[in-house]
Amino acid sequence: MAEAPPALGRRVIVTGMAGSGKSTFSLALAARTGLPVIHLDVHFWKAGWVAPPETEWRERQRRLLAGNAWIADGNYQETLDLRLERADTVVFLDLPWWVCAGRAFLRGFRMPDELPEGCDYSAWPRLRDEWRLAVQIWRKRRSEPGHEHQIIARHGQHVVLHVLRSKRSVREFLDGLDAGHAEADG
């Protein structure tokens, strides 16, 4: 008997450490479900890479999350409670820190697909930022995932939580969705 596809709602949070593959996973999930993706990084920054005040950022997210179907991709822990209010599903990419740090390091060599409006990102600053991020991942390798789990436990009792701890579990999760769609079509 085939394994049942994972339970997936219509308002999905994809979270995890930097470099865990949130954006890549979100795009793959969108391709399988048709849900629109909200890349929080694109909406967070103001022109010139200026961070908004928290109240402005929370209000911007309320507008972004007003719809009934979305995938919100990002790990802004200080506003995770806000996203959890509207979500019905959380996919937590809890991959090993060294995988995340390696991806951040390599990401420094690529230009992002989408940048916030009014924000430029030339090669050297991008390399510097991503490589610094790899160090931050190592420093927060224990505290950040634990803190995120606490926020989810406190504000997300109503959500279906999927914790994916390896590239294989990510692939199996997505393949399970494909199998579920094939069975529904057949």
ABEGO torsion letter per residue (X at the ends): XBBBBBBBBABBBBBEBBGAGAAAAAAAAAAAAGBBBBBAAAAABBBGGBBBBAAAAAAAAAAAAABABBBBBEABAAAAAAAAAABABBBBBBBBAAAAAAAAAAAAABBBABBBBGBBBBAAAAAAAAAAAAAAAAAAAAAAAAAAAAAAAAAAAABBBBBBABAAAAAAAAAAAAAAAAAAAX
